[in-house]
Amino acid sequence: MRIRKKPYARPELEASSFFCPRPYENRGKWRSVFGNEKPLFVELGCGKGGFISQISAAHMDVNYIGIDIKDEMVVLAKRKVQALQGTEDPKNVILTCWNIERIGEMFSPEDGIDGLYINFCNPWPKKKHKKHRLTHPDQLKRYAGFLRDGAELSFKTDDDELFSDTIGYLENEGWEIIMISEDLSEKPFEEDFETEHEKMFREDGLRIKGLKARFRRCSE
Ligand SMILES: C[S@@+](CC[C@H](N)C(=O)[O-])C[C@H]1O[C@@H](n2cnc3c(N)ncnc32)[C@H](O)[C@@H]1O
């Protein structure tokens, strides 16, 4: 999605208590950044924050990190989190701008992340671009570097090819698929929150697919 440059985005983010401008400085220390031992989940490509704002307000006993590459997206996510939590200073969310293809620089095994959300990531249909998919095997290998054994992935997309390829990627990387829905309006997740892209795709009559998978660390 094209998004207009927002000159106010970076200054507004830098002034915010829950924006992290240099996420690599917290590598291996994210739990101490939150200052508690609550479960820690990460949303990859959080966009305008519809999902992270709702889930974090629904689960104050869980910590969330939202990552997107664009300041222009993260500043909107920041506002949504503040609006839904009714405070300027939410305690269970940290937002950051970072390229997820370099996620290993911001998390380490010590972070022991409990789960990932990937909602409507770019499908990158051309063969030479597939490596940029957030579910591509190269990415799954990076995630394996900081997930705890048994961590869960929750994934949603409107794209048929990305969905079936992702099932294959996960199986090949040793993940256990625990739930597949070819149509989330017929077979929904136990709990779910609509994202901005999901709303748009549903209005266009597209079928939304989803899966849950469990990360298994191989013992060699
Ligand atoms: C199609 S949008 C989906 C946004 C949101 N999850 C939703 O469902 O409405 C994909 C998002 O992923 C972000 N993104 C794509 N590649 C990324 C990367 N390598 N690192 C960080 N963010 C990325 C984009 O900036 C964009 O906000």
PDBQT file of the ligand as one rigid body, heavy atoms in Angstrom, charges set to zero:
ROOT
HETATM    1  C1  LIG A 301       0.027  -5.425   3.457  1.00  0.00    +0.000 C 
HETATM    2  S1  LIG A 301       0.484  -4.536   4.874  1.00  0.00    +0.000 S 
HETATM    3  C2  LIG A 301      -0.437  -5.307   6.179  1.00  0.00    +0.000 C 
HETATM    4  C3  LIG A 301      -0.528  -4.443   7.406  1.00  0.00    +0.000 C 
HETATM    5  C4  LIG A 301      -1.350  -5.004   8.573  1.00  0.00    +0.000 C 
HETATM    6  N1  LIG A 301      -0.730  -6.191   9.107  1.00  0.00    +0.000 N 
HETATM    7  C5  LIG A 301      -2.757  -5.295   8.150  1.00  0.00    +0.000 C 
HETATM    8  O1  LIG A 301      -3.139  -6.477   8.097  1.00  0.00    +0.000 OA
HETATM    9  O2  LIG A 301      -3.512  -4.356   7.883  1.00  0.00    +0.000 OA
HETATM   10  C6  LIG A 301       2.133  -5.151   5.148  1.00  0.00    +0.000 C 
HETATM   11  C7  LIG A 301       2.903  -4.329   6.171  1.00  0.00    +0.000 C 
HETATM   12  O3  LIG A 301       4.170  -4.947   6.365  1.00  0.00    +0.000 OA
HETATM   13  C8  LIG A 301       5.170  -3.955   6.383  1.00  0.00    +0.000 C 
HETATM   14  N2  LIG A 301       6.418  -4.611   5.930  1.00  0.00    +0.000 N 
HETATM   15  C9  LIG A 301       6.626  -5.219   4.739  1.00  0.00    +0.000 A 
HETATM   16  N3  LIG A 301       7.875  -5.711   4.669  1.00  0.00    +0.000 NA
HETATM   17  C10 LIG A 301       8.458  -5.411   5.851  1.00  0.00    +0.000 A 
HETATM   18  C11 LIG A 301       9.750  -5.638   6.386  1.00  0.00    +0.000 A 
HETATM   19  N4  LIG A 301      10.692  -6.288   5.699  1.00  0.00    +0.000 N 
HETATM   20  N5  LIG A 301      10.017  -5.187   7.626  1.00  0.00    +0.000 NA
HETATM   21  C12 LIG A 301       9.080  -4.528   8.339  1.00  0.00    +0.000 A 
HETATM   22  N6  LIG A 301       7.833  -4.276   7.887  1.00  0.00    +0.000 NA
HETATM   23  C13 LIG A 301       7.527  -4.713   6.661  1.00  0.00    +0.000 A 
HETATM   24  C14 LIG A 301       4.674  -2.869   5.456  1.00  0.00    +0.000 C 
HETATM   25  O4  LIG A 301       5.252  -1.598   5.723  1.00  0.00    +0.000 OA
HETATM   26  C15 LIG A 301       3.170  -2.899   5.723  1.00  0.00    +0.000 C 
HETATM   27  O5  LIG A 301       2.790  -2.010   6.749  1.00  0.00    +0.000 OA
ENDROOT
TORSDOF 0
